[in-house]
Amino acid sequence: MRNALAILLIALLPGIVRAQPPVDPAHRFSWQENCGWMNWLAGPAAPGTVANTPSVVFARTYLAGWVWSENLGWINLGGTPADGLHHSNANGADFGVNRNAEGLLSGFAWSENTNWINFSGGALATPPNPARYDAGASRLRGFAWGENIGWLNLDDAALYVGVLCPSDFDLDGNTTVMDIFAYIDAWFNRDPRADFNADAAIDLQDLFNFLSAWFAGC
């Protein structure tokens, strides 16, 4: 009954926001030459989050959340931009990593222990290798730059940050009706994974966004 009602609701609601895909558990690490591995999926509890839950989401026009480094601690990629679309990066109240239509990343992340990390920095490398989301390969590529730590490598061929299909909720590699059942079960049980739009609340918008993503495919 719950599942049938949820599917009926999504069919009646036009224009719902697309989902924000999660990090692939099998590809969660990036490498920094001076600080070691950085975990884009989980770690100790970041401010305002639940321990060992996904730390980063990929919205259509920005990234949000936290990356964990054993040597640096938490790296903040930003939250929801003030205008809902792009971080202005004009001050500390509205900073973060942006993503354009081609997948290029720009803007700044913040670490208490190393300060700003510039996601536009890879475009200045020789040869240029800008940080970007490669939708075809479902992964990050390129480099970001920190004045105090050097290059953050997102470009390794085997160890990289991958992004899952948002509607494959049961992580079996396929988008089937079982993903709907798995998500709705998590939603009714207030599982932290059900916070589909990463706004620190589990509500009807999360349910609508998930079902919209499922019907749209990946």
Secondary structure, DSSP 4 states (H G I P E B T S, - for coil): -HHHHHHHHHHH--SPPPP-PBEEEEEEEEEETTTEEEESS--SPPTTS-TTS--EEE-SSBEEEEEEETTTEEEEEE-S-TTSS----SSTTS--EEE-TT-BEEEEEEETTTEEEETTGGGGSSS--B-EEETTTTEEESEEEETTTEEEE---SSS-EEE--TT-TT-SSS--HHHHHHHHHHHHTT-GGG-TT-SS--SHHHHHHHHHHHHH--
